[in-house]
Amino acid sequence: RVTVKPNDTTAESTFVSDIVAAGAAATTIHYPTLYRSIAVSLAIKNQDAANTCSFSVNGQPTITLSAGSDQNINGQNIVSVQVTPGAAGTVDLLAQVTPMYLSTERARFARDRG
């Protein structure tokens, strides 16, 4: 369960990159498990010049990307993305991740500013 706002300007963030190999089975990137964070932005690039790839964000319906295309998702709480690459190219993912705080933006502001 994600309880943080996607556009919390007080939250620290960084970028992480994942590459799903060509021809791999459906692969799930679960940000809380891998990075102890959630993604607030995600760029997906289909590097396969001949085949489509597909992805699903947070268990939503699958979206298909045509060969060589990309998709950006911004301002969201992304817990997981499942990717199925084509046979001839990787799928590259670049995500902006932020830690899963156990406090609110208001509490962090009060603590940091006094």
MIMIZA-548263 format. One line per 10 residues: number of its first residue (from 1); their letters; for each residue x, y, z of C-alpha. Coordinates in steps of 0.001 Angstrom, whole numbers. Example, Ala and Ser with C-alpha at 12.3 -4.5 7.8 and 13.67 -1.06 7.14 Angstrom:
2
1 = as = 12300 -4500 7800  13670 -1060 7140
end
This chain:
114
1 = rvtvkpndtt = 0 0 0  1412 3370 -1014  353 6350 1090  2631 9137 -109  1674 11880 -2531  3348 11593 -5944  4441 15241 -6106  5903 15635 -2602  8562 18318 -3196  10219 17603 163
11 = aestfvsdiv = 11015 13981 -716  14509 12990 -1794  14737 11111 -5080  17233 9505 -7419  17210 7538 -10669  17548 3782 -11119  17886 1814 -14327  16746 -1700 -15171  17277 -3577 -18434  15064 -6524 -19384
21 = aagaaattih = 16896 -8871 -21755  15620 -9577 -25254  13356 -12604 -25433  12976 -12855 -21651  9739 -14028 -20089  7495 -11462 -18415  9686 -9705 -15840  8378 -7710 -12880  10326 -4811 -11393  8983 -4305 -7850
31 = yptlyrsiav = 10438 -1024 -6583  9766 -1522 -2828  11589 -4870 -2905  14497 -3882 -5147  15085 -288 -4043  13018 244 -854  11211 2988 -2698  8430 3793 -5129  8849 5257 -8582  7268 8641 -9230
41 = slaiknqdaa = 8311 8723 -12903  9167 5956 -15328  10568 5959 -18866  10200 2731 -20850  12174 2315 -24086  11659 -623 -26450  15107 -1157 -27989  13809 -3884 -30302  13699 -2460 -33838  11542 -5310 -35164
51 = ntcsfsvngq = 9160 -6438 -32423  6672 -4958 -29998  7009 -5174 -26239  4322 -4889 -23591  4125 -3547 -20052  1695 -3243 -17176  2022 -689 -14375  688 -1584 -10907  -1288 -4506 -12325  -3289 -2355 -14731
61 = ptitlsagsd = -4200 -3600 -18230  -1257 -4341 -20497  -69 -1694 -22945  1830 -2597 -26120  4710 -466 -27419  5598 -676 -31076  9133 -1472 -32208  11625 1205 -31215  9098 3325 -29324  9014 4642 -25787
71 = qningqnivs = 6550 5662 -23082  6917 8085 -20174  4784 7963 -17039  5119 10932 -14684  3671 12116 -11379  2465 8676 -10270  3025 6199 -7447  4486 3224 -9310  4978 174 -7136  5691 -2314 -9912
81 = vqvtpgaagt = 5954 -2657 -13656  5788 -5943 -15560  7583 -5978 -18914  7540 -8560 -21712  10269 -7723 -24256  10416 -8658 -27921  12754 -11338 -29243  15435 -9072 -30718  15999 -6166 -28322  16048 -5145 -24686
91 = vdllaqvtpm = 13520 -3008 -22860  15227 -259 -20871  13553 1314 -17846  14694 4503 -16145  12755 5373 -12998  12862 8303 -10599  12437 6712 -7181  11733 8178 -3762  11995 6427 -380  8863 5100 1275
101 = ylsterarfa = 8569 7481 4208  6729 6560 7374  5770 10177 7952  3900 12874 6077  5174 15869 4149  3845 18135 6928  5672 16149 9656  8979 16217 7719  8640 19967 7129  7977 20615 10828
111 = rdrg = 10910 18417 11866  13365 19912 9342  12292 23550 9773  11526 23488 13494
end
